Amino acid sequence: MSTLHDALGSIELDGALDLASLRLAHILDAMSEGLVIQRASGEIAAANSSALRILGLTREQLYSRTSFDPRWRAVHEDGSEFRGEAHPAMVSLRTGQPVHDVLMGVHKPDGTLTWVAIHAYPVFESGARTPTSVVATFRDVTELRQAQLASLRRDAVLRVALEGWPAALVVFDAEQLTAYELNTRFGQLLALDAAQCAEQRGAPLTGILARLPLSAEDHRTLESLARGAGPAQRVTLADGRVLECSAFGVSPSGAAVASRVLVLDDITTRARGEDERRTLERRMRELERFESLGALAGGIAHEFNNLLTGILGSTELVLGGLAPADPARRQLDRVVEASLRATALCAEMIASAGPGAVEVRRLHLSDVVHRALRLLQPSTSTRVRIEERFERELPWVLADEAQLKRVFENLFLNACEAVEAKGGLVRVTTGAARFEARDFDAMVFAPRLPAGEYVWFEVEDDGVGMDALTQSRMFDPFFSTKFAGRGLGLSSSASIVRSHNGAIEVASQPGVGTRLRVLLPKAL
């Protein structure tokens, strides 16, 4: 270092060099990095051409300055003043230690800001314990600094975009499948705070996704999406939230995909709305089917009833003209008997199409069911055990008692038949409770029932139960699982309940039993 000091110093001060020093001076002057030698006093003793170019100063301007000269207008990375005593050359002179890679911003005389990375090396004379000078080398890193700032700005914009995105996002390396960045919403899915999210950078994506509370199948779906397989998919979290998941690649300037982004969008509200719409559409179709079948049955029943009226009238006239002992009377009596049975069947068909005239009054549902049960019990098989649970303090309902008894009779007799073969229990219960609008989604004939308090009676048995197909058709006219059944009892019951603005709740499993609950709105 002494040779360097002597060579450059001699160029400026003495103007005479030996051959070796001259060669060294030319080499140093040709360096792309700037080089400055300062004495212990801070005075600049020598500088190469690159130093003058980088700092934008002439030799005279540079040599007239020390590190403490206010004309430097040097700044730190954060924009604060870079004071003279903190200059790397001064620190090296003061401590006797080298200083490396100090970033300094220097304002040139034309006002532009140049960023330099500085190294400083102390120079000791033979046997000296303190430096007599210092050599500072520096390179222009303005372009690198600008690129770093641009990268920081892009990173800041990316973070703002990630945090502002309404969905949970994770950005990851497309080849290594390691995470670059997780936004706060993704962290919330993992129950992580911001600091913990930052700790996931560089972690394997599969490990991150494994922390999501999903089923094994949904985990496989997410991993397939992350690898670029398939369109958007839906997965369900353990708490019931529905996420729509998609992924897309990011490639710079048409190159191969370098990064991918996995997007998890919470669409729980939308998914529930879609489910509710499908449920409503299904129930409306069922209602339309029931109404059309009922109208058909009712129309046919009316026509048959008219024909039967003529048959009965004509038969009665013929019977009236016959002697009591006439052999034809027996055959005509059979005609009358068959016509009366057909007339009763027509009445059931008409009832399934619509309940007809309704005599509505305020009723206590437990009393109505109790009276109906007392009439049916004597004819019930001894193999059927009946259990009653009547709630005495019930709100009033507005209903036709005869029609409610008919509904109860149909449900009760079906329950008895379900357990009669092997014997079993039939439980009859009444009660009242508040129901929300969504509670009616799975019930029969209740597409628009409002939330509120409803009074109910239910008939439950532990018999053979019903499968899903049977449940879907149990209220259809003429559908029956009985060998000799007509399939009009439940159909007419559903029509009566619907006319009372009520609903029927069905719960049944094969081999377990069936529970049917009839709900009626509380009287205001």
C-alpha positions in Angstrom: 0.0 0.0 0.0 3.0 2.3 0.6 4.0 1.8 -3.1 0.5 2.8 -4.2 0.6 5.9 -2.1 4.0 6.8 -3.3 3.2 6.2 -7.0 0.0 8.2 -7.1 1.3 10.9 -4.8 4.4 11.3 -6.9 2.3 11.8 -10.0 0.6 14.8 -8.5 3.2 16.2 -6.2 6.6 15.5 -7.6 6.0 14.7 -11.3 8.8 12.1 -11.3 8.5 8.3 -11.2 10.7 5.3 -11.7 9.5 2.8 -14.3 7.7 0.4 -11.9 5.8 3.2 -10.1 4.7 4.6 -13.5 3.4 1.2 -14.6 1.5 0.8 -11.3 0.1 4.3 -11.6 -1.2 3.6 -15.1 -2.8 0.4 -14.0 -4.6 2.1 -11.1 -5.6 5.0 -13.2 -7.2 2.5 -15.7 -9.3 0.8 -13.0 -13.1 1.0 -13.5 -13.4 1.5 -9.8 -12.7 4.8 -8.2 -9.6 5.1 -5.9 -8.8 7.9 -3.5 -5.9 8.2 -1.0 -6.4 10.4 2.0 -3.9 11.5 4.6 -4.5 11.1 8.3 -5.7 14.7 8.3 -8.5 13.8 5.9 -6.8 15.7 3.0 -7.1 14.0 -0.4 -3.6 13.1 -1.7 -4.4 11.2 -4.8 -7.2 9.9 -7.0 -7.6 8.0 -10.2 -9.6 9.0 -13.3 -12.5 6.7 -12.4 -12.9 8.5 -9.1 -13.2 11.8 -10.8 -15.7 10.4 -13.3 -17.9 8.6 -10.7 -18.0 11.7 -8.4 -18.4 14.2 -11.3 -15.6 16.4 -10.1 -12.4 17.8 -11.6 -9.1 17.0 -10.0 -8.9 20.5 -8.5 -12.5 20.2 -7.1 -11.8 16.9 -5.5 -8.4 17.8 -4.0 -9.8 20.8 -2.4 -12.2 18.7 -0.2 -11.9 16.6 2.9 -14.4 14.1 4.2 -15.9 16.8 6.4 -16.6 19.2 3.5 -20.3 20.1 3.4 -20.2 20.3 -0.4 -20.4 16.4 -0.5 -24.1 16.4 0.5 -23.8 12.7 1.1 -26.8 10.7 2.4 -27.5 7.3 3.9 -30.0 4.8 2.3 -32.8 6.2 4.4 -32.1 9.7 3.1 -30.5 11.0 6.3 -27.3 13.0 6.2 -24.0 11.0 5.9 -21.8 13.0 8.2 -18.0 13.3 7.7 -17.0 11.4 10.7 -19.0 8.4 9.5 -17.3 8.3 6.1 -15.6 4.9 5.6 -12.1 6.5 5.2 -12.5 8.4 8.5 -13.8 5.3 10.3 -10.8 3.3 9.0 -8.3 6.0 10.0 -9.9 6.3 13.5 -10.1 2.5 14.2 -7.2 1.2 12.1 -9.5 -1.4 10.7 -10.7 -2.0 7.1 -14.3 -1.0 6.3 -16.3 -2.8 3.6 -19.3 -2.3 1.4 -20.7 0.9 2.9 -23.4 2.4 0.7 -23.3 6.2 0.3 -25.3 8.5 -1.9 -23.3 11.4 -3.2 -24.8 14.5 -5.0 -22.8 15.6 -8.0 -22.4 19.3 -8.8 -25.1 18.9 -11.4 -27.6 17.8 -8.7 -27.8 14.1 -9.7 -27.5 11.5 -7.0 -24.8 8.8 -7.4 -24.8 5.7 -5.2 -21.3 4.2 -4.4 -20.3 1.2 -2.5 -17.1 2.0 -0.6 -14.2 0.0 0.9 -11.5 1.6 3.0 -8.1 0.2 4.0 -5.8 1.8 6.5 -2.1 2.3 5.5 0.6 2.1 8.2 4.2 3.3 7.9 6.8 0.8 9.0 6.5 0.3 12.7 3.6 2.8 13.1 0.7 1.8 15.4 -1.8 4.3 13.8 -2.6 4.7 10.1 -0.8 7.5 8.3 -3.2 7.4 5.4 -6.2 5.4 4.0 -7.0 4.0 0.6 -10.7 4.2 -0.4 -12.0 2.3 -3.4 -15.6 2.6 -4.6 -17.8 1.5 -7.5 -20.8 3.2 -9.0 -23.9 1.1 -8.0 -26.5 3.6 -9.0 -28.1 1.3 -11.6 -28.0 -1.6 -9.2 -29.5 0.6 -6.5 -32.2 1.7 -8.8 -32.9 -1.9 -9.8 -33.1 -2.8 -6.1 -35.5 0.1 -5.4 -37.6 -0.9 -8.4 -37.7 -4.5 -7.1 -38.6 -3.2 -3.7 -41.4 -1.1 -5.2 -42.6 -4.1 -7.2 -42.5 -6.2 -4.0 -44.5 -3.5 -2.2 -47.0 -3.3 -4.9 -47.3 -7.1 -4.9 -47.8 -7.2 -1.2 -50.5 -4.5 -1.4 -52.2 -6.4 -4.3 -52.0 -9.7 -2.3 -53.4 -8.1 0.9 -56.1 -6.2 -1.1 -57.2 -9.3 -2.9 -60.6 -10.4 -1.5 -59.5 -14.1 -1.6 -56.8 -16.1 0.1 -53.6 -16.3 -2.0 -50.3 -18.1 -1.9 -47.6 -17.5 -4.5 -45.1 -20.3 -4.9 -42.3 -21.6 -7.1 -43.8 -23.6 -10.0 -41.0 -26.2 -10.1 -39.9 -26.5 -6.5 -43.4 -25.9 -5.0 -42.1 -23.7 -2.3 -44.0 -20.7 -1.0 -42.9 -17.1 -1.9 -45.7 -15.2 -0.2 -49.0 -15.8 1.7 -51.5 -13.0 2.2 -53.3 -12.4 5.5 -56.5 -14.1 4.4 -54.6 -17.3 3.6 -52.9 -17.0 7.0 -56.4 -16.7 8.6 -57.4 -20.0 7.1 -54.3 -21.5 8.8 -54.9 -19.6 12.0 -51.5 -17.8 11.5 -50.7 -14.1 12.3 -48.6 -11.9 10.0 -45.3 -12.9 11.5 -46.1 -16.6 11.2 -47.2 -16.1 7.6 -43.8 -14.5 6.9 -42.1 -17.6 8.4 -43.8 -19.8 5.8 -41.8 -18.2 2.9 -39.6 -20.9 1.5 -41.6 -23.7 3.1 -42.9 -26.6 1.0 -46.4 -25.8 -0.4 -47.7 -29.3 0.4 -46.9 -28.8 4.0 -48.7 -25.5 4.1 -51.8 -26.9 2.3 -51.8 -29.9 4.7 -52.5 -27.5 7.6 -55.9 -26.6 6.0 -58.8 -28.3 7.8 -59.9 -30.3 4.7 -60.7 -33.9 3.9 -58.1 -36.1 2.3 -59.9 -35.9 -1.0 -60.0 -32.1 -0.9 -56.3 -32.0 0.0 -55.6 -34.0 -3.2 -57.7 -31.7 -5.2 -55.7 -28.6 -4.0 -52.4 -30.3 -4.7 -53.5 -31.2 -8.2 -54.6 -27.6 -8.8 -51.2 -26.3 -7.6 -49.5 -28.5 -10.1 -51.6 -27.1 -12.9 -54.1 -29.9 -13.3 -57.7 -29.2 -14.0 -60.2 -26.3 -13.8 -61.4 -24.5 -10.6 -62.7 -26.8 -7.9 -64.7 -26.4 -4.7 -63.6 -27.7 -1.3 -65.3 -27.6 2.1 -63.5 -26.6 5.3 -64.2 -28.5 8.6 -66.4 -25.6 9.8 -68.6 -25.8 6.7 -67.2 -22.9 4.7 -67.0 -23.5 1.0 -63.9 -22.4 -1.0 -63.6 -22.1 -4.7 -60.0 -22.9 -5.6 -58.1 -22.1 -8.8 -54.5 -21.6 -9.8 -52.7 -19.8 -12.6 -49.1 -19.5 -13.7 -46.9 -16.4 -14.0 -44.2 -16.4 -16.7 -41.9 -13.5 -17.5 -41.9 -12.3 -21.2 -43.3 -15.5 -22.6 -40.8 -17.8 -20.9 -41.7 -21.0 -19.1 -44.0 -20.7 -16.0 -41.7 -19.7 -13.1 -44.3 -19.0 -10.4 -47.9 -20.0 -9.7 -50.6 -18.5 -7.6 -53.2 -20.6 -5.8 -56.4 -18.7 -5.1 -58.9 -19.8 -2.4 -62.1 -17.8 -2.5 -64.7 -18.1 0.2 -68.0 -18.5 -1.6 -70.0 -19.9 1.3 -72.8 -17.4 0.9 -73.0 -17.9 -2.8 -72.9 -21.7 -2.5 -75.7 -21.7 0.1 -77.7 -19.4 -2.1 -77.3 -21.9 -5.0 -78.2 -24.8 -2.7 -81.3 -22.9 -1.5 -82.3 -22.1 -5.1 -81.9 -25.7 -6.2 -83.9 -26.8 -3.1 -86.7 -24.3 -3.9 -86.7 -25.3 -7.5 -87.0 -29.0 -6.6 -89.7 -28.4 -4.2 -91.6 -26.2 -6.6 -91.4 -29.0 -9.2 -92.7 -31.5 -6.6 -95.5 -29.1 -5.8 -96.4 -28.6 -9.4 -96.3 -32.4 -10.0 -98.5 -33.0 -7.0 -100.9 -30.3 -8.1 -101.1 -31.6 -11.6 -101.6 -35.2 -10.4 -104.2 -34.0 -7.9 -106.0 -32.0 -10.6 -106.0 -35.0 -12.9 -107.3 -37.3 -10.1 -109.9 -34.8 -9.1 -111.1 -34.3 -12.6 -111.4 -38.0 -13.3 -113.1 -38.5 -9.9 -115.7 -35.9 -10.7 -116.5 -37.5 -14.0 -116.7 -41.0 -12.4 -118.9 -39.6 -9.6 -121.3 -38.1 -12.1 -121.5 -41.5 -13.9 -121.9 -43.3 -10.6 -124.8 -40.9 -9.6 -126.6 -42.0 -12.8 -125.9 -45.6 -12.2 -127.1 -45.5 -8.6 -130.2 -43.5 -9.5 -131.2 -45.9 -12.3 -130.5 -48.9 -10.1 -132.6 -47.5 -7.3 -135.5 -47.0 -9.8 -135.3 -50.5 -11.1 -135.1 -51.9 -7.5 -138.2 -49.9 -6.6 -140.2 -51.7 -9.3 -139.2 -55.2 -8.3 -140.9 -57.5 -6.0 -139.1 -58.3 -2.7 -138.6 -61.9 -3.8 -137.4 -61.1 -7.3 -134.1 -62.9 -8.1 -132.7 -59.8 -9.9 -132.8 -57.8 -6.7 -129.7 -59.6 -5.3 -127.7 -58.7 -8.4 -128.9 -55.1 -8.3 -128.0 -54.8 -4.6 -124.4 -55.7 -5.5 -124.4 -53.0 -8.2 -125.5 -50.5 -5.5 -122.9 -51.7 -3.0 -120.1 -51.5 -5.6 -121.3 -48.0 -6.7 -121.2 -46.8 -3.2 -117.7 -48.1 -2.7 -116.7 -46.4 -6.0 -118.4 -43.2 -4.8 -116.3 -43.3 -1.6 -113.1 -43.8 -3.6 -114.1 -40.8 -5.8 -114.5 -38.7 -2.6 -110.9 -39.7 -1.6 -109.6 -38.8 -5.0 -111.4 -35.4 -4.9 -110.0 -34.8 -1.4 -106.4 -35.5 -2.7 -107.0 -32.8 -5.4 -108.0 -30.3 -2.8 -109.6 -30.3 0.7 -112.8 -28.6 -0.4 -114.8 -26.6 2.0 -112.9 -25.8 5.2 -114.6 -25.1 8.5 -111.8 -23.2 10.4 -112.0 -22.5 14.1 -109.6 -22.1 17.0 -108.4 -25.5 18.2 -106.1 -27.0 20.8 -104.1 -29.5 18.8 -103.5 -31.9 21.7 -107.2 -32.2 22.3 -107.9 -32.9 18.6 -105.2 -35.6 18.4 -106.3 -37.1 21.8 -109.9 -37.4 20.6 -108.9 -38.9 17.3 -106.6 -41.4 19.0 -109.3 -42.6 21.4 -111.5 -43.5 18.4 -108.8 -45.4 16.7 -107.3 -47.3 19.7 -110.1 -49.9 20.0 -109.4 -51.2 16.5 -105.6 -51.3 16.9 -103.8 -54.6 17.0 -102.6 -55.8 20.3 -99.1 -56.2 18.8 -98.9 -52.4 18.6 -97.8 -50.5 21.7 -99.0 -46.9 21.8 -97.2 -44.2 23.7 -98.6 -40.7 24.2 -96.8 -37.5 24.9 -99.3 -34.6 24.8 -98.2 -31.0 25.6 -101.0 -29.3 27.4 -99.8 -25.7 27.2 -100.0 -25.1 23.4 -100.9 -22.1 21.4 -104.1 -22.2 19.5 -104.3 -23.1 15.8 -106.8 -22.2 13.2 -107.9 -25.4 11.4 -110.7 -27.7 10.4 -111.0 -30.4 13.1 -112.5 -33.0 10.9 -109.7 -32.6 8.3 -106.9 -32.7 11.0 -108.4 -35.9 12.4 -108.3 -37.4 8.9 -104.6 -36.4 8.6 -103.8 -38.0 11.9 -105.8 -41.1 11.1 -103.8 -41.6 7.9 -100.4 -41.2 9.6 -101.4 -43.3 12.7 -102.8 -46.2 10.7 -99.7 -46.3 8.4 -97.5 -46.4 11.5 -99.5 -49.2 13.0 -99.3 -51.2 9.8 -95.5 -50.6 9.7 -95.0 -52.4 13.1 -98.0 -54.8 13.1 -96.2 -57.8 11.6 -93.5 -58.1 14.2 -95.0 -55.8 16.9 -93.6 -52.5 17.9 -94.0 -49.0 19.2 -96.1 -46.1 17.9 -95.4 -42.8 19.7 -97.8 -39.9 19.3 -96.5 -36.5 20.4 -97.6 -32.9 20.3 -95.6 -29.7 20.9 -94.7 -26.2 19.8 -91.4 -24.6 18.7 -90.0 -21.8 16.7 -88.8 -22.7 13.2 -86.6 -20.6 10.9 -87.3 -20.3 7.2 -84.4 -22.6 6.4 -85.8 -25.3 8.6 -88.6 -25.9 6.0 -86.1 -26.6 3.2 -86.4 -30.4 3.6 -90.1 -30.5 4.5 -93.1 -31.2 2.2 -95.2 -28.4 0.7 -93.5 -25.6 2.5 -91.7 -23.5 -0.1 -92.7 -20.1 1.3 -93.5 -20.6 5.0 -92.1 -17.8 7.1 -90.1 -18.1 10.3 -92.2 -18.2 13.4 -93.8 -20.4 16.1 -95.5 -23.5 14.9 -97.6 -26.1 16.7 -97.1 -29.7 15.7 -98.1 -33.3 16.2 -96.0 -36.3 15.1 -96.4 -40.0 14.7 -93.3 -42.1 15.1 -92.8 -45.8 14.7 -89.9 -48.3 15.0 -91.1 -50.3 12.0 -89.6 -51.1 8.6 -88.9 -47.5 7.6 -88.5 -46.2 4.0 -85.7 -45.7 1.6 -85.1 -42.4 -0.3 -87.0 -43.4 -3.4 -90.1 -44.3 -1.4 -89.9 -41.1 0.6 -89.7 -39.1 -2.7 -93.0 -40.7 -3.9 -94.9 -41.3 -0.7 -97.3 -38.3 -1.2 -98.0 -39.1 -4.8 -101.7 -40.0 -5.6 -102.1 -43.8 -6.1 -98.6 -44.6 -4.8 -98.6 -47.3 -2.2 -96.2 -50.0 -0.8 -99.2 -52.0 0.4 -100.4 -54.9 -1.7 -104.0 -53.7 -1.5 -103.4 -50.0 -0.8 -105.0 -47.3 -2.9 -102.3 -44.7 -2.2 -104.7 -41.8 -1.5 -104.3 -41.4 2.3 -101.0 -39.5 2.4 -101.8 -37.7 -0.8 -105.0 -36.3 0.7 -103.2 -35.6 4.0 -100.6 -33.5 2.2 -103.3 -31.6 0.4 -105.1 -30.8 3.7 -101.9 -29.7 5.4 -101.0 -27.5 2.5 -104.4 -25.8 2.6 -103.7 -25.0 6.3 -100.4 -23.3 5.4 -98.5 -26.1 7.2 -95.8 -28.5 6.4 -94.9 -32.2 6.9 -91.5 -33.2 8.1 -90.4 -36.7 7.2 -87.5 -38.7 8.8 -87.2 -42.3 7.9 -84.5 -45.1 7.6 -85.0 -48.6 6.4 -85.0 -51.0 9.3 -85.1 -48.1 11.9 -88.5 -46.6 11.6 -90.4 -43.5 10.5 -91.3 -40.2 12.0 -93.8 -37.8 10.4 -94.4 -34.4 11.9 -97.3 -32.1 10.9 -96.6 -28.4 11.5 -99.4 -25.7 11.7 -98.8 -22.0 12.2 -99.8 -20.6 15.6 -103.1 -18.6 15.6 -102.5 -14.9 15.9 
